[in-house]
């Protein structure tokens, strides 16, 4: 490996990738076990898609987990990594999946609130405990008069900035963005 002799010099993408792969493979080997060996093999053979998609199991030692995650972290954010995928499309798909999961969760809790869904006793206890903790952190809700509610000076979803006034906002009605 070429040594840099001045702080203004930089490594090429290829040199940088070689260094990162050496570090990542070292961490994967330190993790040991079948997961560490498979990750080290993928790194050595340039199977970066496997490395980035690797899901670290939770039923392993802290030592193994730390080294597996570090091996993956060294390579997962490299912009020039040859993954064979469109990163923008992949990000959009992950966003859609996350939004879908949020929608399902909201529907689940809406059903629970409406009495259409019941949780088992363990989940009920966990939810009740979470509610109590949140309430203790937030404290008492102040009376509405103390909130200091007012109209802001700018546009709303129904009122353009140049037309923004109390009269126009009352005329336009109540609104909110999606």
C-alpha positions, 0 to 999 in steps of 0.5 A, spaced: 500 500 500 502 506 498 504 511 504 501 518 504 507 523 505 503 529 506 496 531 509 494 534 502 495 527 499 489 523 498 488 515 496 484 513 490 477 510 491 481 503 489 486 504 495 481 507 500 476 501 498 482 496 499 484 499 506 476 499 508 476 492 506 482 490 510 479 493 516 472 490 515 475 483 514 479 484 520 473 485 524 469 480 521 475 475 523 475 477 530 467 476 531 469 469 529 463 464 528 459 462 522 457 469 521 464 472 522 467 467 517 461 468 512 462 476 512 469 476 512 469 471 506 464 476 502 468 482 504 474 478 501 471 476 494 468 483 493 460 481 495 459 488 498 451 487 497 451 481 502 455 485 507 450 491 506 444 487 507 447 483 512 442 483 518 446 482 525 443 476 529 441 478 536 442 472 539 450 472 539 455 475 544 457 483 545 464 481 542 461 478 536 456 483 535 460 489 536 465 486 531 460 484 526 457 491 526 463 494 525 465 490 519 459 492 516 459 499 518 466 500 515 463 499 508 455 500 508 456 508 507 461 508 502 458 512 496 463 509 490 461 501 493 460 497 487 453 494 489 449 493 482 443 497 485 440 504 484 441 507 491 436 512 490 431 507 488 433 502 494 432 508 498 425 510 496 423 503 497 426 503 504 422 509 505 416 506 502 416 500 507 417 504 513 411 508 511 407 502 510 410 499 517 408 506 520 401 506 517 400 498 519 402 500 526 397 506 526 391 502 524 393 497 529 393 502 535 386 505 532 383 499 532 385 498 539 383 505 541 376 503 538 375 496 541 376 492 535 383 489 537 385 487 544 392 485 546 394 480 550 396 481 558 403 482 557 402 487 551 397 491 555 402 491 561 407 494 557 403 499 554 400 501 560 407 502 563 409 506 557 403 511 558 405 512 565 412 514 564 410 518 558 405 522 563 410 523 568 415 526 563 410 530 560 407 532 567 400 536 567 397 539 561 396 546 562 389 549 561 388 552 554 388 559 556 395 558 558 397 555 551 398 562 548 395 560 541 395 565 536 395 566 528 402 566 525 404 572 520 405 568 514 401 563 509 397 557 511 395 552 506 389 556 504 392 563 505 397 566 500 403 570 504 401 576 501 394 575 503 395 573 510 391 577 515 387 575 521 381 577 517 383 572 511 385 567 515 378 567 518 375 567 512 379 561 509 377 557 514 381 551 518 386 547 514 392 543 515 397 540 511 398 533 509 
